[in-house]
Amino acid sequence: MMLSLRDFWRRHRRKVFVTVGIVGSGYAFYRLYFAHKERLDALEREFEGQREADEHIKAQLQLHFENIQRISDSATLPYVLRNLRSRLFEELDFSQLMERLMHGKGQPNILTSQEKLELWERLKILSFTRTASSLWATTILNLYIRVQVNILGRHLYVDTARGLEISFSQDEAEPLDRLGQHEFLASANYLSDCNISSLILDMQSAATDILKEKHLRDPFTMADLHDTFARMLQSFMSGPHHWVNYIVPETASAYKELTPASSHIGESLHPSATGKLEQLVVETRAVLASDDFSRVAEIALKNVTDGVMEEVRPHFDGGSSNGIPLAKILARVAQLSSDLLEEPSRNRYIHIIRSLPEVELFYRLLYANMPLAP
């Protein structure tokens, strides 16, 4: 028996070694393959988890984006427009001017022909000034406030995701964050509080230059009216974004120094919150000074101007194809400013701006891709 085994071993030894080698190699390959497969499965699970986390973040960003828009539409914008209307109508009050003209009409000897002409010329310039100022301010402030709220909203969302628990809560444990938010949103009144007189003077200068050859008895068409507003807005918007300085302060502290102390909350910001507030203002100015915002503003101003033309069309219907005397449309021109500064819920021009796809796309991209400091 032993001899036969030795003989078998001697004759088949090489085959046995080859077979064992093959089996061993196969087993090693199997272990290697199994380990590699486990690593692939683990990576797939990790990628899937990351994908689900990314989808969750995107969904949360979308929800937060929609909430931010509601805050802008329901709270910030109505307050700012009410303040703007009050300041603009205070600065451009026609009541005394109209009263003198009415007295002059009823009692011809009160005013000379030259005095009447001067009053009508002043009424012409102020009517166009007030409506052009209202058109520009309503459009740009609407766009600006949405920039402002989107910047603040994204900061709050990212800070919350980092565990800093910043919110709009009135909890006294977090007064600094609440105060910083209040100060930032309150700066939307910078135009009304600090620069309304400068805006009016610039618009009045544009109106005077453009209307200097338009006499009160000259026929005025809808095309003339559209061209007048378009040229006034173009004149005001031209230059290296100087108009940005009317809307947003260079620094938050500069705005606070220019506004009455009574408008501030009686608490002081912590230095760290002050730094964050300044960062928000810098980011806001950068967005408003960008080419993308300029393009969106141009589109919005054009569409609001077209909307104004639709509003005054009935005034021209039935008249001569050559137009109607300029003096006869001044009252309607002046009335347009009230329509432009109407409450957002009843303001057709605000709805025109909101419905523009270019505007919506701009804010979605701004909210999703805004660079934030680490």
Secondary structure as the mmCIF struct_conf table of DSSP 4:
data_model
#
loop_
_struct_conf.conf_type_id
_struct_conf.id
_struct_conf.beg_label_comp_id
_struct_conf.beg_label_asym_id
_struct_conf.beg_label_seq_id
_struct_conf.end_label_comp_id
_struct_conf.end_label_asym_id
_struct_conf.end_label_seq_id
HELX_RH_AL_P HELX_RH_AL_P1 MET A 2 ILE A 71
HELX_RH_PI_P HELX_RH_PI_P1 SER A 72 THR A 76
HELX_RH_AL_P HELX_RH_AL_P2 LEU A 77 GLU A 91
TURN_TY1_P TURN_TY1_P1 LEU A 92 LEU A 92
HELX_RH_AL_P HELX_RH_AL_P3 SER A 95 GLY A 106
BEND BEND1 GLN A 107 GLN A 107
TURN_TY1_P TURN_TY1_P2 PRO A 108 ASN A 109
BEND BEND2 ILE A 110 LEU A 111
HELX_RH_AL_P HELX_RH_AL_P4 SER A 113 ALA A 161
TURN_TY1_P TURN_TY1_P3 ARG A 162 GLY A 163
BEND BEND3 PHE A 168 PHE A 168
TURN_TY1_P TURN_TY1_P4 GLU A 172 ALA A 173
BEND BEND4 GLU A 174 GLU A 174
HELX_RH_AL_P HELX_RH_AL_P5 PRO A 175 ALA A 186
HELX_RH_3T_P HELX_RH_3T_P1 SER A 187 ASN A 189
HELX_RH_AL_P HELX_RH_AL_P6 TYR A 190 TYR A 190
HELX_RH_PI_P HELX_RH_PI_P2 LEU A 191 ASN A 195
HELX_RH_AL_P HELX_RH_AL_P7 ILE A 196 LEU A 211
TURN_TY1_P TURN_TY1_P5 LYS A 212 GLU A 213
TURN_TY1_P TURN_TY1_P6 LEU A 216 ARG A 217
BEND BEND5 ASP A 218 ASP A 218
STRN STRN1 PRO A 219 PHE A 220
HELX_RH_AL_P HELX_RH_AL_P8 MET A 222 MET A 237
BEND BEND6 GLY A 239 HIS A 241
TURN_TY1_P TURN_TY1_P7 HIS A 242 TRP A 243
HELX_RH_AL_P HELX_RH_AL_P9 VAL A 244 ILE A 247
BEND BEND7 VAL A 248 VAL A 248
BEND BEND8 GLU A 250 THR A 251
HELX_RH_AL_P HELX_RH_AL_P10 ALA A 252 LEU A 258
BEND BEND9 THR A 259 THR A 259
HELX_RH_3T_P HELX_RH_3T_P2 ALA A 261 SER A 263
BEND BEND10 HIS A 264 HIS A 264
BEND BEND11 GLY A 266 GLU A 267
HELX_RH_AL_P HELX_RH_AL_P11 PRO A 271 LEU A 288
TURN_TY1_P TURN_TY1_P8 ALA A 289 ALA A 289
BEND BEND12 SER A 290 SER A 290
HELX_RH_AL_P HELX_RH_AL_P12 ASP A 291 PHE A 316
TURN_TY1_P TURN_TY1_P9 ASP A 317 GLY A 318
BEND BEND13 GLY A 319 GLY A 319
TURN_TY1_P TURN_TY1_P10 SER A 321 ASN A 322
STRN STRN2 ILE A 324 PRO A 325
HELX_RH_3T_P HELX_RH_3T_P3 LEU A 326 ILE A 329
HELX_RH_AL_P HELX_RH_AL_P13 LEU A 330 LEU A 340
TURN_TY1_P TURN_TY1_P11 LEU A 341 LEU A 341
BEND BEND14 GLU A 342 GLU A 342
HELX_RH_3T_P HELX_RH_3T_P4 PRO A 344 ARG A 346
HELX_RH_AL_P HELX_RH_AL_P14 ARG A 348 ARG A 354
TURN_TY1_P TURN_TY1_P12 SER A 355 SER A 355
HELX_RH_AL_P HELX_RH_AL_P15 PRO A 357 ASN A 369
#
